Amino acid sequence: MNFILRDNKNKVYQSFWGESKENEQRIAQNTKTIYLKTKQHLIINYVTPNFDIEEHLGTGWKNDQELYNRLIDHYNSLEYENLKP
């Protein structure tokens, strides 16, 4: 699966290419859990490998390939249940 995880408040995104269905489901579930508990502005969008970030999201977005891991680490530090990346 090809998708991006977006943090709308901070205008950063992480791209995921060729993820297995199991990884995609875990990332989506963890993102939903983080959103529900922290109310961060997180969204997953499915994209094609040749998507254009400015055309898809607009200007001013930054790629951050550590976004997901930082979200997990921050969530776990808040003493919620531990999520596995």
Secondary structure, DSSP 4 states (H G I P E B T S, - for coil): --EEEEETTTTEEEEE-S--HHHHHHHHHHHHHHHHHH---EEEEE--TT--HHHHH-SS-EE-TTHHHHHHHHHHHTTSPPPP-
